[in-house]
Amino acid sequence: MAKLTIGDFDILPGEQRKIELPVAKLYTDADVSLPVHIIRAKKPGPTIFISAAVHGDELNGIEIIRRLINQNKLKIIKGTVIAVPMVNVYGVVNQSRYMPDRRDLNRCFPGSEKGSLAGRVAHIFLNEIVTHCDYGIDLHTGAIHRSNLPQIRSNMDDEESKVLAEVFGVPVILNSSLVEGSLRESAVKNDTKILLYEAGEALRFDEFSIRAGMKGILNVLQHLGMTRKIPVSKKKTQAPFIANGSQWVIRANASGIVHTIVNLGDQITKGQLLAEIGSPYGDVIDCVEASRSGIIIGKQNIPLVQEGEAMFHVAYFSEDDEDVAEHIENIQEQLLPENIDD
């Protein structure tokens, strides 16, 4: 098993190191670096990266990685884990989705050594981290004022990616096409199998999303033989449901103050009342109804809406929606704080 070189650092088999990978400087001449935590087993095996905060305001993934490392959950017996809790350090510092040049880092891959700041960060992350890896898990949340139900997005036409998505174990899987300029697109071109985990809301910690993400990562590592098998209950577990499609299809027909009636994970039927939009005087201006049946996997949280604004993200399944909703509820019960030890 050869040494692993990241930047100017050599990490040997059996070694665990925290390094700072130089990126650029601030206006103040202070250095900005990517924090990278590497855990290598003595035995050869797969190499996987776990990344968070490609969008700087998406904080759940930072906490997922922090807990996995600090609680010694990443006890690797084979292969290498490269954990990068903050890819967009600038965005985290400024509580912003974007880079200082106002670019979306997740649309700047593969980047360029001599390009924009976002392009340079993308280039460094791709060439110093992703190119070493057989697998990757990229952790995201919904945008500001929007929450996502824990879900995996991946290429379900690729058999190994499909298996990994199912092993991760969240309620919903979306067969997601590659987006030009995204980390996932560049990783796939590098022959790195990658899962994108979406859960929770920007600038917030969501305990269910954090616990689901931690468990999913450990499930994948165990499946790859990188950690010891943990005895599980003999009770049959429900396989995740793969959505045929999803859309932010339910939009407001009026502007006003929102009273939401449904929650993430709820089953909805066509014509069902989802929210009421009212005036500051208490009058109901409009009622928001489901345009078709499905499961709510994303929703707007801010209780104010402009006419035409998307309010609910709905996924559609071949299976009975009631079965999907029940599965989501079961996972929530398993992972909520009162039902799991830290």
Secondary structure as a PSIPRED ss2 file (coil, helix, strand):
# PSIPRED VFORMAT (PSIPRED V4.0)

   1 M C   1.000  0.000  0.000
   2 A C   1.000  0.000  0.000
   3 K C   1.000  0.000  0.000
   4 L E   0.000  0.000  1.000
   5 T E   0.000  0.000  1.000
   6 I E   0.000  0.000  1.000
   7 G C   1.000  0.000  0.000
   8 D C   1.000  0.000  0.000
   9 F E   0.000  0.000  1.000
  10 D E   0.000  0.000  1.000
  11 I E   0.000  0.000  1.000
  12 L C   1.000  0.000  0.000
  13 P C   1.000  0.000  0.000
  14 G C   1.000  0.000  0.000
  15 E C   1.000  0.000  0.000
  16 Q E   0.000  0.000  1.000
  17 R E   0.000  0.000  1.000
  18 K E   0.000  0.000  1.000
  19 I E   0.000  0.000  1.000
  20 E E   0.000  0.000  1.000
  21 L E   0.000  0.000  1.000
  22 P E   0.000  0.000  1.000
  23 V E   0.000  0.000  1.000
  24 A E   0.000  0.000  1.000
  25 K E   0.000  0.000  1.000
  26 L C   1.000  0.000  0.000
  27 Y C   1.000  0.000  0.000
  28 T C   1.000  0.000  0.000
  29 D C   1.000  0.000  0.000
  30 A C   1.000  0.000  0.000
  31 D E   0.000  0.000  1.000
  32 V E   0.000  0.000  1.000
  33 S E   0.000  0.000  1.000
  34 L E   0.000  0.000  1.000
  35 P E   0.000  0.000  1.000
  36 V E   0.000  0.000  1.000
  37 H E   0.000  0.000  1.000
  38 I E   0.000  0.000  1.000
  39 I E   0.000  0.000  1.000
  40 R E   0.000  0.000  1.000
  41 A C   1.000  0.000  0.000
  42 K C   1.000  0.000  0.000
  43 K C   1.000  0.000  0.000
  44 P C   1.000  0.000  0.000
  45 G C   1.000  0.000  0.000
  46 P C   1.000  0.000  0.000
  47 T E   0.000  0.000  1.000
  48 I E   0.000  0.000  1.000
  49 F E   0.000  0.000  1.000
  50 I E   0.000  0.000  1.000
  51 S E   0.000  0.000  1.000
  52 A E   0.000  0.000  1.000
  53 A C   1.000  0.000  0.000
  54 V C   1.000  0.000  0.000
  55 H C   1.000  0.000  0.000
  56 G C   1.000  0.000  0.000
  57 D C   1.000  0.000  0.000
  58 E C   1.000  0.000  0.000
  59 L C   1.000  0.000  0.000
  60 N H   0.000  1.000  0.000
  61 G H   0.000  1.000  0.000
  62 I H   0.000  1.000  0.000
  63 E H   0.000  1.000  0.000
  64 I H   0.000  1.000  0.000
  65 I H   0.000  1.000  0.000
  66 R H   0.000  1.000  0.000
  67 R H   0.000  1.000  0.000
  68 L H   0.000  1.000  0.000
  69 I H   0.000  1.000  0.000
  70 N H   0.000  1.000  0.000
  71 Q C   1.000  0.000  0.000
  72 N C   1.000  0.000  0.000
  73 K C   1.000  0.000  0.000
  74 L C   1.000  0.000  0.000
  75 K C   1.000  0.000  0.000
  76 I C   1.000  0.000  0.000
  77 I C   1.000  0.000  0.000
  78 K C   1.000  0.000  0.000
  79 G C   1.000  0.000  0.000
  80 T E   0.000  0.000  1.000
  81 V E   0.000  0.000  1.000
  82 I E   0.000  0.000  1.000
  83 A E   0.000  0.000  1.000
  84 V E   0.000  0.000  1.000
  85 P C   1.000  0.000  0.000
  86 M C   1.000  0.000  0.000
  87 V C   1.000  0.000  0.000
  88 N C   1.000  0.000  0.000
  89 V H   0.000  1.000  0.000
  90 Y H   0.000  1.000  0.000
  91 G H   0.000  1.000  0.000
  92 V H   0.000  1.000  0.000
  93 V H   0.000  1.000  0.000
  94 N H   0.000  1.000  0.000
  95 Q C   1.000  0.000  0.000
  96 S C   1.000  0.000  0.000
  97 R C   1.000  0.000  0.000
  98 Y C   1.000  0.000  0.000
  99 M C   1.000  0.000  0.000
 100 P C   1.000  0.000  0.000
 101 D C   1.000  0.000  0.000
 102 R C   1.000  0.000  0.000
 103 R C   1.000  0.000  0.000
 104 D C   1.000  0.000  0.000
 105 L H   0.000  1.000  0.000
 106 N H   0.000  1.000  0.000
 107 R H   0.000  1.000  0.000
 108 C C   1.000  0.000  0.000
 109 F C   1.000  0.000  0.000
 110 P C   1.000  0.000  0.000
 111 G C   1.000  0.000  0.000
 112 S C   1.000  0.000  0.000
 113 E C   1.000  0.000  0.000
 114 K C   1.000  0.000  0.000
 115 G C   1.000  0.000  0.000
 116 S C   1.000  0.000  0.000
 117 L H   0.000  1.000  0.000
 118 A H   0.000  1.000  0.000
 119 G H   0.000  1.000  0.000
 120 R H   0.000  1.000  0.000
 121 V H   0.000  1.000  0.000
 122 A H   0.000  1.000  0.000
 123 H H   0.000  1.000  0.000
 124 I H   0.000  1.000  0.000
 125 F H   0.000  1.000  0.000
 126 L H   0.000  1.000  0.000
 127 N H   0.000  1.000  0.000
 128 E H   0.000  1.000  0.000
 129 I C   1.000  0.000  0.000
 130 V H   0.000  1.000  0.000
 131 T H   0.000  1.000  0.000
 132 H H   0.000  1.000  0.000
 133 C C   1.000  0.000  0.000
 134 D C   1.000  0.000  0.000
 135 Y E   0.000  0.000  1.000
 136 G E   0.000  0.000  1.000
 137 I E   0.000  0.000  1.000
 138 D E   0.000  0.000  1.000
 139 L E   0.000  0.000  1.000
 140 H E   0.000  0.000  1.000
 141 T C   1.000  0.000  0.000
 142 G C   1.000  0.000  0.000
 143 A C   1.000  0.000  0.000
 144 I C   1.000  0.000  0.000
 145 H C   1.000  0.000  0.000
 146 R E   0.000  0.000  1.000
 147 S E   0.000  0.000  1.000
 148 N E   0.000  0.000  1.000
 149 L E   0.000  0.000  1.000
 150 P E   0.000  0.000  1.000
 151 Q E   0.000  0.000  1.000
 152 I E   0.000  0.000  1.000
 153 R E   0.000  0.000  1.000
 154 S E   0.000  0.000  1.000
 155 N C   1.000  0.000  0.000
 156 M C   1.000  0.000  0.000
 157 D C   1.000  0.000  0.000
 158 D C   1.000  0.000  0.000
 159 E H   0.000  1.000  0.000
 160 E H   0.000  1.000  0.000
 161 S H   0.000  1.000  0.000
 162 K H   0.000  1.000  0.000
 163 V H   0.000  1.000  0.000
 164 L H   0.000  1.000  0.000
 165 A H   0.000  1.000  0.000
 166 E H   0.000  1.000  0.000
 167 V H   0.000  1.000  0.000
 168 F H   0.000  1.000  0.000
 169 G C   1.000  0.000  0.000
 170 V C   1.000  0.000  0.000
 171 P C   1.000  0.000  0.000
 172 V E   0.000  0.000  1.000
 173 I E   0.000  0.000  1.000
 174 L E   0.000  0.000  1.000
 175 N E   0.000  0.000  1.000
 176 S C   1.000  0.000  0.000
 177 S C   1.000  0.000  0.000
 178 L C   1.000  0.000  0.000
 179 V C   1.000  0.000  0.000
 180 E C   1.000  0.000  0.000
 181 G C   1.000  0.000  0.000
 182 S C   1.000  0.000  0.000
 183 L H   0.000  1.000  0.000
 184 R H   0.000  1.000  0.000
 185 E H   0.000  1.000  0.000
 186 S H   0.000  1.000  0.000
 187 A H   0.000  1.000  0.000
 188 V H   0.000  1.000  0.000
 189 K H   0.000  1.000  0.000
 190 N C   1.000  0.000  0.000
 191 D C   1.000  0.000  0.000
 192 T C   1.000  0.000  0.000
 193 K E   0.000  0.000  1.000
 194 I E   0.000  0.000  1.000
 195 L E   0.000  0.000  1.000
 196 L E   0.000  0.000  1.000
 197 Y E   0.000  0.000  1.000
 198 E E   0.000  0.000  1.000
 199 A E   0.000  0.000  1.000
 200 G E   0.000  0.000  1.000
 201 E E   0.000  0.000  1.000
 202 A C   1.000  0.000  0.000
 203 L C   1.000  0.000  0.000
 204 R C   1.000  0.000  0.000
 205 F C   1.000  0.000  0.000
 206 D C   1.000  0.000  0.000
 207 E H   0.000  1.000  0.000
 208 F H   0.000  1.000  0.000
 209 S H   0.000  1.000  0.000
 210 I H   0.000  1.000  0.000
 211 R H   0.000  1.000  0.000
 212 A H   0.000  1.000  0.000
 213 G H   0.000  1.000  0.000
 214 M H   0.000  1.000  0.000
 215 K H   0.000  1.000  0.000
 216 G H   0.000  1.000  0.000
 217 I H   0.000  1.000  0.000
 218 L H   0.000  1.000  0.000
 219 N H   0.000  1.000  0.000
 220 V H   0.000  1.000  0.000
 221 L H   0.000  1.000  0.000
 222 Q H   0.000  1.000  0.000
 223 H H   0.000  1.000  0.000
 224 L C   1.000  0.000  0.000
 225 G C   1.000  0.000  0.000
 226 M C   1.000  0.000  0.000
 227 T C   1.000  0.000  0.000
 228 R C   1.000  0.000  0.000
 229 K C   1.000  0.000  0.000
 230 I C   1.000  0.000  0.000
 231 P C   1.000  0.000  0.000
 232 V C   1.000  0.000  0.000
 233 S C   1.000  0.000  0.000
 234 K C   1.000  0.000  0.000
 235 K C   1.000  0.000  0.000
 236 K C   1.000  0.000  0.000
 237 T C   1.000  0.000  0.000
 238 Q C   1.000  0.000  0.000
 239 A C   1.000  0.000  0.000
 240 P C   1.000  0.000  0.000
 241 F E   0.000  0.000  1.000
 242 I E   0.000  0.000  1.000
 243 A E   0.000  0.000  1.000
 244 N C   1.000  0.000  0.000
 245 G E   0.000  0.000  1.000
 246 S E   0.000  0.000  1.000
 247 Q E   0.000  0.000  1.000
 248 W E   0.000  0.000  1.000
 249 V E   0.000  0.000  1.000
 250 I E   0.000  0.000  1.000
 251 R E   0.000  0.000  1.000
 252 A C   1.000  0.000  0.000
 253 N C   1.000  0.000  0.000
 254 A C   1.000  0.000  0.000
 255 S C   1.000  0.000  0.000
 256 G E   0.000  0.000  1.000
 257 I E   0.000  0.000  1.000
 258 V E   0.000  0.000  1.000
 259 H E   0.000  0.000  1.000
 260 T E   0.000  0.000  1.000
 261 I C   1.000  0.000  0.000
 262 V C   1.000  0.000  0.000
 263 N C   1.000  0.000  0.000
 264 L C   1.000  0.000  0.000
 265 G C   1.000  0.000  0.000
 266 D C   1.000  0.000  0.000
 267 Q E   0.000  0.000  1.000
 268 I E   0.000  0.000  1.000
 269 T C   1.000  0.000  0.000
 270 K C   1.000  0.000  0.000
 271 G C   1.000  0.000  0.000
 272 Q C   1.000  0.000  0.000
 273 L E   0.000  0.000  1.000
 274 L E   0.000  0.000  1.000
 275 A E   0.000  0.000  1.000
 276 E E   0.000  0.000  1.000
 277 I E   0.000  0.000  1.000
 278 G E   0.000  0.000  1.000
 279 S C   1.000  0.000  0.000
 280 P C   1.000  0.000  0.000
 281 Y C   1.000  0.000  0.000
 282 G C   1.000  0.000  0.000
 283 D C   1.000  0.000  0.000
 284 V E   0.000  0.000  1.000
 285 I E   0.000  0.000  1.000
 286 D E   0.000  0.000  1.000
 287 C E   0.000  0.000  1.000
 288 V E   0.000  0.000  1.000
 289 E E   0.000  0.000  1.000
 290 A C   1.000  0.000  0.000
 291 S C   1.000  0.000  0.000
 292 R C   1.000  0.000  0.000
 293 S C   1.000  0.000  0.000
 294 G E   0.000  0.000  1.000
 295 I E   0.000  0.000  1.000
 296 I E   0.000  0.000  1.000
 297 I E   0.000  0.000  1.000
 298 G E   0.000  0.000  1.000
 299 K E   0.000  0.000  1.000
 300 Q E   0.000  0.000  1.000
 301 N C   1.000  0.000  0.000
 302 I C   1.000  0.000  0.000
 303 P C   1.000  0.000  0.000
 304 L E   0.000  0.000  1.000
 305 V E   0.000  0.000  1.000
 306 Q C   1.000  0.000  0.000
 307 E C   1.000  0.000  0.000
 308 G C   1.000  0.000  0.000
 309 E C   1.000  0.000  0.000
 310 A E   0.000  0.000  1.000
 311 M E   0.000  0.000  1.000
 312 F E   0.000  0.000  1.000
 313 H E   0.000  0.000  1.000
 314 V E   0.000  0.000  1.000
 315 A E   0.000  0.000  1.000
 316 Y E   0.000  0.000  1.000
 317 F C   1.000  0.000  0.000
 318 S C   1.000  0.000  0.000
 319 E C   1.000  0.000  0.000
 320 D C   1.000  0.000  0.000
 321 D H   0.000  1.000  0.000
 322 E H   0.000  1.000  0.000
 323 D H   0.000  1.000  0.000
 324 V H   0.000  1.000  0.000
 325 A H   0.000  1.000  0.000
 326 E H   0.000  1.000  0.000
 327 H H   0.000  1.000  0.000
 328 I H   0.000  1.000  0.000
 329 E H   0.000  1.000  0.000
 330 N H   0.000  1.000  0.000
 331 I H   0.000  1.000  0.000
 332 Q H   0.000  1.000  0.000
 333 E H   0.000  1.000  0.000
 334 Q H   0.000  1.000  0.000
 335 L H   0.000  1.000  0.000
 336 L C   1.000  0.000  0.000
 337 P H   0.000  1.000  0.000
 338 E H   0.000  1.000  0.000
 339 N H   0.000  1.000  0.000
 340 I C   1.000  0.000  0.000
 341 D C   1.000  0.000  0.000
 342 D C   1.000  0.000  0.000
